Amino acid sequence: MRNPHVLVVPYPAQGHVIPLMKLSQSLVKHGIRITFVNTEHNHKRLLNSMATKDARRDQVSLVSIPDRPISKDNTSKLEQHIEEVTWFMPEKVKELIEQISASDSDKITCVLADNLLGWAMDIAVEKGIKRAAFSPAAATLVVLGSSIPKLIDEGIIDNDGTPTKKQMFQLTPTIAAMNTAHFGWTCVGNKKVHKTLFGNMVRNNISMEQTDWVLCNSSYSLEPAALDMDPKIRPVGPLLASNRFGDSAGNFWPEDSSCLKWLDQQQPQSVIYVAFGSTTIFDQTQFQEVAMGLELCNRPFLWVVRLDTTDKMTDAYPAGFQDRVAACGLIVSWAPQQKVLGHPSVACFVSHCGWNSAMEGVSNGIPFLCWPYFADQFHNKSYICDVWKVGLGLNRDESAIITRDEIKTKVEELLENELYKTNALNLKEKVMNSIKEGGESYCNFKNFVEWVKS
């Protein structure tokens, strides 16, 4: 019997690549060969971030497909991105499968793709290849997508996905309420983009009916109601970096590991860790309020500031800020987040509430201060604050700014009330048990491996 060879196709964005790379590194430990596909742009970023590390380490072979040629018309970058994902990528992935089949003795035996790439399932069906989908987001987002017909029938959205009004609603009485303003297909771009994204979701739902497996980076202890709603979704999380180097996986930016030595010098549970993910952008006013809020806290802090966090990075910080906080604060452009959150000196996590960050924080028993930026991050905040009760939200003032005083007040409330830390440690125990031998995520992953090898 030929060796199993899985073609892994992530959606071309940082938050989607990371968990699929973690899953891939877990699969290779079971003798499964992985070919991991990125667009050329993301492939180069991934290799640059890895520096001298072997691109084929742990049997994960990193390959690329061409980027869509840049349009010279007035099409926005977002519209070009959607066109690349929807129309250009499928053709190139299909060509890649055909090339591997023609030249490689280990032909592709399974396609494992992001659940936003329904066309990958269509290609696998056409080629007679096993197929599995993976959601890097909460299982709740998967059932939201499959509930589109129900949302239309109940008058929550129109046929084109437009909310009939801004309102809170629940998919079931036991799933945390959602806001129609935060649907992923309505919170970015213009009306044309909204319709395109919604149309893609509807097509994805049809394609996903052809999958043999739907995996997600979650656990039953985190989302029992959503997973009960659709038993086809198999949680295999929390997915953590599991390669032999113990490094984070799939980053587009080089990690500054020097921050770990700095953390070694801090007192236990004293450091405020601040990281807003790969896409959050602040205007200068808000950025400076973050800086002044951290200074007001008068606690050690580690702050991740990407080079594109704000438009004016050359003079982004308040006058004299960096000199004043030099003794207690450290600012880096990207951090080895899983290792940071697992460090004993970290007290709390000021986060944008991306699902990857939520999983890493929960897995380390860290309380959250929630600052969602867009889309599903708001629902993740609801889980963190209202369901799991391991964090607090930040409130905006009349100018829609989260002020320095609000940051200081909430940090103090979070760290002085021991209930949040207690809840966080209890939740950590539950989710980590799910990936131990006998746990539900462990068993789902084991069964998936056996299926891939069969």
PLY file of the C-alpha trace (Angstrom):
ply
format ascii 1.0
element vertex 454
property float x
property float y
property float z
element edge 453
property int vertex1
property int vertex2
end_header
0.00 0.00 0.00
1.35 3.42 -0.95
2.29 5.91 1.74
-0.40 8.45 2.63
0.38 11.84 1.12
-1.79 14.78 2.18
-1.98 18.04 0.26
-2.71 20.79 2.80
-4.27 23.99 1.42
-4.73 26.89 3.87
-6.64 30.06 3.14
-3.86 32.58 2.31
-3.84 34.53 5.59
-1.70 34.32 8.73
-4.44 33.21 11.10
-5.35 30.35 8.76
-1.84 29.13 7.96
-0.69 28.79 11.59
-3.22 26.20 12.85
-3.05 24.12 9.67
0.74 24.03 9.99
0.36 22.87 13.60
-2.03 20.15 12.47
0.38 19.17 9.68
3.26 18.83 12.12
1.12 16.54 14.25
0.27 14.39 11.23
3.88 13.88 10.16
4.62 12.34 13.55
2.40 9.49 12.41
4.31 8.86 9.20
2.06 10.90 6.96
3.75 12.92 4.25
2.57 16.52 3.97
2.80 18.91 1.03
1.84 22.34 2.37
0.70 24.85 -0.26
1.03 28.62 0.03
0.78 31.41 -2.51
4.23 32.54 -3.63
4.03 35.75 -1.57
3.14 33.92 1.64
5.61 31.12 0.86
8.49 33.62 0.75
7.34 35.24 4.00
7.17 31.85 5.67
10.67 30.90 4.54
12.08 34.28 5.59
10.57 33.94 9.05
12.12 30.49 9.41
15.59 31.89 8.56
18.04 28.96 8.55
15.49 26.31 9.49
14.93 23.50 7.01
11.88 24.10 4.80
11.22 20.34 4.72
11.63 19.76 8.44
9.52 17.03 9.97
8.52 15.87 6.48
6.41 18.99 5.87
7.29 19.98 2.31
6.58 23.66 1.69
5.57 24.45 -1.89
4.05 27.45 -3.61
1.63 28.31 -6.35
1.90 31.58 -8.33
0.29 34.76 -7.08
-2.46 36.29 -9.15
-1.03 39.04 -11.39
-1.70 42.48 -9.92
-4.59 44.18 -11.68
-3.92 47.55 -13.29
-7.53 48.66 -13.08
-9.22 50.33 -10.11
-10.05 47.06 -8.38
-9.30 47.30 -4.64
-6.71 45.09 -2.98
-9.49 43.28 -1.14
-11.40 42.57 -4.37
-8.18 41.32 -6.00
-7.56 39.06 -3.01
-11.07 37.60 -3.28
-10.61 37.02 -7.00
-7.30 35.27 -6.34
-8.78 32.95 -3.73
-11.97 32.26 -5.67
-10.83 31.93 -9.28
-7.03 31.87 -9.57
-6.00 29.55 -6.74
-8.27 26.62 -7.75
-6.67 26.38 -11.18
-3.15 26.44 -9.74
-3.89 23.89 -7.00
-5.43 21.56 -9.58
-2.29 21.93 -11.73
-0.11 21.16 -8.70
-1.99 17.94 -7.96
-1.60 16.89 -11.59
2.15 17.68 -11.53
2.67 15.62 -8.38
0.65 12.74 -9.82
2.76 12.76 -12.98
6.17 12.94 -11.32
5.93 11.60 -7.77
5.64 7.98 -6.69
3.82 9.17 -3.57
0.73 10.56 -5.25
-1.69 12.78 -3.33
-4.06 10.53 -1.42
-5.96 13.18 0.54
-6.72 16.88 0.31
-6.97 18.73 3.63
-8.15 22.29 3.03
-9.43 25.33 4.88
-13.20 25.22 5.11
-13.37 28.58 3.30
-11.92 26.89 0.20
-14.84 24.73 -0.86
-13.40 24.46 -4.38
-10.61 22.29 -2.95
-13.23 19.68 -2.07
-14.62 19.89 -5.61
-11.14 19.26 -7.06
-10.62 16.27 -4.74
-13.94 14.78 -5.82
-13.00 15.24 -9.48
-9.63 13.54 -8.89
-11.11 10.72 -6.80
-9.07 11.74 -3.74
-10.07 11.59 -0.08
-11.03 14.97 1.31
-11.21 16.71 4.66
-11.95 20.27 5.67
-10.47 22.21 8.56
-11.83 25.26 10.35
-9.21 27.48 12.03
-12.04 29.39 13.72
-14.57 28.41 16.36
-16.98 25.58 15.58
-19.70 28.17 16.12
-18.59 29.90 12.92
-18.95 26.65 10.99
-22.52 26.16 12.17
-23.24 29.83 11.46
-22.32 29.22 7.82
-24.45 26.09 7.57
-27.34 27.98 9.21
-27.61 30.54 6.39
-30.90 29.06 5.02
-32.36 29.20 8.53
-31.24 32.82 8.97
-32.96 33.73 5.70
-36.16 31.88 6.66
-36.28 33.64 10.04
-35.78 37.07 8.43
-32.44 37.75 10.09
-30.71 38.20 6.71
-31.90 38.78 3.15
-31.17 36.40 0.28
-27.92 38.25 -0.46
-26.73 37.98 3.17
-27.56 41.56 4.15
-28.83 41.74 7.76
-32.43 42.97 7.86
-31.40 45.03 10.86
-28.63 45.27 13.41
-29.62 42.86 16.15
-28.45 40.17 18.54
-29.64 36.61 17.88
-28.87 33.05 18.94
-28.40 30.01 16.73
-29.70 27.91 19.62
-30.70 28.86 23.17
-27.39 27.46 24.47
-25.03 29.23 22.03
-23.86 32.72 23.01
-25.67 35.53 21.22
-24.24 36.96 17.99
-24.47 40.43 16.46
-25.51 40.68 12.81
-23.08 43.59 12.43
-20.18 41.17 12.95
-20.92 38.66 10.20
-17.67 37.91 8.39
-19.21 38.65 5.00
-20.56 42.10 5.99
-17.84 43.69 8.10
-15.24 44.37 5.38
-15.31 46.16 2.05
-18.25 47.54 0.11
-21.65 46.12 -0.86
-20.17 44.34 -3.89
-17.57 42.64 -1.68
-20.27 41.66 0.83
-22.32 39.94 -1.88
-19.26 38.18 -3.28
-18.18 36.88 0.13
-21.69 35.72 0.94
-22.00 33.96 -2.41
-18.73 32.18 -1.71
-20.04 31.02 1.66
-23.18 29.61 0.08
-21.11 27.74 -2.53
-18.77 26.50 0.20
-21.70 25.02 2.08
-22.58 22.95 -0.99
-18.96 21.87 -1.52
-18.51 20.98 2.14
-21.30 18.42 1.87
-18.77 16.34 -0.08
-16.22 16.21 2.74
-15.46 13.03 4.61
-14.26 14.97 7.68
-14.67 18.47 9.12
-11.99 19.16 11.72
-11.75 22.25 13.91
-9.28 23.79 16.32
-11.51 23.56 19.36
-12.61 21.15 22.06
-15.94 19.95 23.35
-15.31 21.63 26.72
-15.18 25.01 24.95
-18.14 24.79 22.56
-20.45 21.92 23.50
-23.60 23.54 22.10
-22.10 24.29 18.67
-20.56 20.81 18.38
-23.85 19.20 19.42
-25.58 21.23 16.70
-23.43 19.63 13.99
-21.95 16.25 14.99
-20.00 16.12 11.70
-17.56 18.69 13.14
-14.75 16.88 14.95
-12.72 19.00 17.40
-8.99 18.18 17.45
-7.82 21.16 19.52
-6.35 22.97 21.06
-3.64 22.68 18.40
-0.28 23.70 19.82
3.19 23.87 18.26
4.28 20.25 18.19
7.34 20.08 15.95
10.60 18.73 17.29
12.00 22.24 17.73
9.11 23.27 19.97
8.78 26.40 17.83
5.65 28.19 16.71
4.54 27.18 13.24
3.53 29.07 10.12
4.50 32.61 11.09
4.90 35.25 8.38
7.13 37.37 10.65
10.42 36.35 12.31
9.92 35.79 16.03
11.99 37.81 18.49
12.90 35.12 21.01
15.02 37.53 23.05
11.82 38.49 24.87
11.89 35.09 26.61
15.15 36.01 28.36
13.57 39.30 29.39
10.58 37.41 30.79
12.99 35.25 32.81
14.00 38.38 34.71
10.46 39.34 35.72
8.49 38.31 38.79
5.96 35.45 38.52
2.54 36.55 37.18
3.61 40.18 36.84
3.80 40.88 33.10
1.02 42.28 30.90
1.35 40.64 27.47
-0.14 42.76 24.67
-0.60 41.42 21.14
-3.26 42.28 18.59
-2.59 39.66 15.91
-1.65 40.02 12.27
-4.28 42.43 10.92
-5.32 44.93 13.63
-4.57 48.54 12.67
-4.75 51.55 15.03
-4.85 55.22 14.23
-2.25 57.26 16.06
-4.64 58.52 18.74
-5.67 55.01 19.76
-2.11 53.70 19.52
-0.90 56.38 21.91
-3.72 55.62 24.34
-2.53 52.01 24.43
0.99 53.22 25.19
-0.10 55.61 27.93
-2.44 53.00 29.40
0.44 50.55 29.75
2.58 53.22 31.36
-0.21 54.10 33.80
-0.52 50.46 34.87
2.97 50.70 36.37
3.57 47.01 35.74
6.07 45.22 33.48
4.70 44.70 29.98
5.64 42.94 26.76
4.02 44.64 23.76
4.01 43.23 20.22
4.01 46.10 17.72
4.09 45.08 14.06
5.76 47.51 11.67
2.32 48.18 10.15
0.37 48.46 13.41
-0.24 52.15 12.73
0.31 54.37 9.69
2.92 56.60 11.32
5.33 54.23 13.04
8.22 56.72 12.77
6.64 58.98 15.38
3.88 56.74 16.71
4.77 56.71 20.41
4.03 59.55 22.84
7.00 61.89 23.39
9.49 60.31 25.77
7.42 57.15 26.24
10.09 54.65 25.24
12.67 56.21 27.54
10.25 56.34 30.48
9.22 52.67 30.20
12.62 51.25 29.26
13.11 49.78 32.74
9.79 47.93 32.86
8.58 47.44 29.31
9.74 45.58 26.22
8.44 46.17 22.69
9.04 43.59 19.94
7.78 43.31 16.35
6.64 39.66 16.70
6.83 37.19 19.59
6.88 33.40 20.02
3.39 33.70 21.47
2.85 30.15 22.67
6.11 30.23 24.64
5.31 33.69 25.98
1.87 32.66 27.23
3.40 29.59 28.84
5.97 31.64 30.73
5.38 31.87 34.51
5.95 35.63 34.56
2.93 36.42 32.35
-0.12 37.61 34.29
-2.64 38.46 31.57
-3.15 38.75 27.84
-4.46 41.93 26.18
-5.74 40.40 22.96
-7.72 41.05 19.77
-9.47 37.72 20.49
-8.47 35.91 17.32
-9.29 32.21 17.72
-5.63 31.12 17.59
-4.78 33.57 20.36
-7.81 32.46 22.34
-6.72 28.82 22.11
-3.14 29.61 23.14
-4.26 31.75 26.07
-6.81 29.21 27.28
-4.25 26.38 26.97
-1.94 28.24 29.33
-4.53 29.36 31.90
-4.08 33.07 31.17
-6.85 35.65 31.88
-7.77 37.97 28.99
-8.41 41.64 28.48
-10.47 41.62 25.29
-10.07 44.12 22.45
-11.76 42.58 19.35
-11.08 44.25 16.02
-13.55 42.72 13.55
-15.75 39.78 12.50
-15.64 36.61 14.65
-13.33 38.22 17.20
-16.40 39.82 18.81
-18.07 36.44 19.25
-14.81 34.98 20.61
-14.87 37.80 23.16
-18.36 36.65 24.20
-17.00 33.19 24.85
-14.05 34.55 26.85
-16.04 37.01 28.96
-19.59 35.66 29.17
-19.32 31.88 28.76
-15.87 30.83 29.98
-15.61 33.86 32.34
-11.83 34.12 31.98
-11.62 37.76 30.90
-12.98 41.27 30.75
-13.95 43.53 27.86
-12.80 47.10 27.28
-15.35 49.88 26.79
-14.98 52.76 24.35
-15.68 56.40 25.25
-18.00 58.76 23.39
-15.30 59.22 20.72
-15.04 55.44 20.20
-11.62 55.40 21.84
-10.47 52.93 24.49
-8.74 55.33 26.84
-5.62 54.94 28.91
-7.71 55.14 32.09
-10.02 52.37 30.88
-7.00 50.17 30.19
-5.53 50.82 33.63
-8.87 50.24 35.40
-9.59 46.96 33.63
-6.05 45.60 34.08
-6.32 46.23 37.82
-9.78 44.64 38.01
-8.62 41.59 36.05
-5.51 40.99 38.12
-6.91 41.84 41.55
-9.93 39.54 41.24
-8.52 36.03 41.64
-11.69 34.49 40.20
-10.50 35.15 36.62
-7.22 33.31 37.18
-9.01 30.47 38.95
-11.48 30.11 36.07
-8.64 30.26 33.56
-6.71 27.46 35.30
-9.84 25.30 35.55
-10.54 25.80 31.85
-6.92 25.01 31.02
-7.23 21.66 32.80
-10.35 20.77 30.80
-8.99 21.68 27.37
-5.61 20.06 27.96
-7.33 16.87 29.09
-9.09 16.79 25.71
-5.78 16.32 23.87
-4.39 13.76 26.33
-4.78 10.06 25.61
-8.45 9.17 25.90
-9.63 12.77 25.51
-12.17 13.60 22.81
-9.81 15.70 20.68
-7.11 13.04 21.04
-9.49 10.32 19.88
-10.80 12.41 16.97
-7.26 13.05 15.79
-6.29 9.38 16.16
-9.35 8.31 14.17
-8.53 10.87 11.48
-4.96 9.53 11.19
-6.29 5.99 10.81
-8.71 7.15 8.12
-5.94 8.95 6.20
-3.82 5.76 6.31
-6.66 3.41 5.35
0 1
1 2
2 3
3 4
4 5
5 6
6 7
7 8
8 9
9 10
10 11
11 12
12 13
13 14
14 15
15 16
16 17
17 18
18 19
19 20
20 21
21 22
22 23
23 24
24 25
25 26
26 27
27 28
28 29
29 30
30 31
31 32
32 33
33 34
34 35
35 36
36 37
37 38
38 39
39 40
40 41
41 42
42 43
43 44
44 45
45 46
46 47
47 48
48 49
49 50
50 51
51 52
52 53
53 54
54 55
55 56
56 57
57 58
58 59
59 60
60 61
61 62
62 63
63 64
64 65
65 66
66 67
67 68
68 69
69 70
70 71
71 72
72 73
73 74
74 75
75 76
76 77
77 78
78 79
79 80
80 81
81 82
82 83
83 84
84 85
85 86
86 87
87 88
88 89
89 90
90 91
91 92
92 93
93 94
94 95
95 96
96 97
97 98
98 99
99 100
100 101
101 102
102 103
103 104
104 105
105 106
106 107
107 108
108 109
109 110
110 111
111 112
112 113
113 114
114 115
115 116
116 117
117 118
118 119
119 120
120 121
121 122
122 123
123 124
124 125
125 126
126 127
127 128
128 129
129 130
130 131
131 132
132 133
133 134
134 135
135 136
136 137
137 138
138 139
139 140
140 141
141 142
142 143
143 144
144 145
145 146
146 147
147 148
148 149
149 150
150 151
151 152
152 153
153 154
154 155
155 156
156 157
157 158
158 159
159 160
160 161
161 162
162 163
163 164
164 165
165 166
166 167
167 168
168 169
169 170
170 171
171 172
172 173
173 174
174 175
175 176
176 177
177 178
178 179
179 180
180 181
181 182
182 183
183 184
184 185
185 186
186 187
187 188
188 189
189 190
190 191
191 192
192 193
193 194
194 195
195 196
196 197
197 198
198 199
199 200
200 201
201 202
202 203
203 204
204 205
205 206
206 207
207 208
208 209
209 210
210 211
211 212
212 213
213 214
214 215
215 216
216 217
217 218
218 219
219 220
220 221
221 222
222 223
223 224
224 225
225 226
226 227
227 228
228 229
229 230
230 231
231 232
232 233
233 234
234 235
235 236
236 237
237 238
238 239
239 240
240 241
241 242
242 243
243 244
244 245
245 246
246 247
247 248
248 249
249 250
250 251
251 252
252 253
253 254
254 255
255 256
256 257
257 258
258 259
259 260
260 261
261 262
262 263
263 264
264 265
265 266
266 267
267 268
268 269
269 270
270 271
271 272
272 273
273 274
274 275
275 276
276 277
277 278
278 279
279 280
280 281
281 282
282 283
283 284
284 285
285 286
286 287
287 288
288 289
289 290
290 291
291 292
292 293
293 294
294 295
295 296
296 297
297 298
298 299
299 300
300 301
301 302
302 303
303 304
304 305
305 306
306 307
307 308
308 309
309 310
310 311
311 312
312 313
313 314
314 315
315 316
316 317
317 318
318 319
319 320
320 321
321 322
322 323
323 324
324 325
325 326
326 327
327 328
328 329
329 330
330 331
331 332
332 333
333 334
334 335
335 336
336 337
337 338
338 339
339 340
340 341
341 342
342 343
343 344
344 345
345 346
346 347
347 348
348 349
349 350
350 351
351 352
352 353
353 354
354 355
355 356
356 357
357 358
358 359
359 360
360 361
361 362
362 363
363 364
364 365
365 366
366 367
367 368
368 369
369 370
370 371
371 372
372 373
373 374
374 375
375 376
376 377
377 378
378 379
379 380
380 381
381 382
382 383
383 384
384 385
385 386
386 387
387 388
388 389
389 390
390 391
391 392
392 393
393 394
394 395
395 396
396 397
397 398
398 399
399 400
400 401
401 402
402 403
403 404
404 405
405 406
406 407
407 408
408 409
409 410
410 411
411 412
412 413
413 414
414 415
415 416
416 417
417 418
418 419
419 420
420 421
421 422
422 423
423 424
424 425
425 426
426 427
427 428
428 429
429 430
430 431
431 432
432 433
433 434
434 435
435 436
436 437
437 438
438 439
439 440
440 441
441 442
442 443
443 444
444 445
445 446
446 447
447 448
448 449
449 450
450 451
451 452
452 453
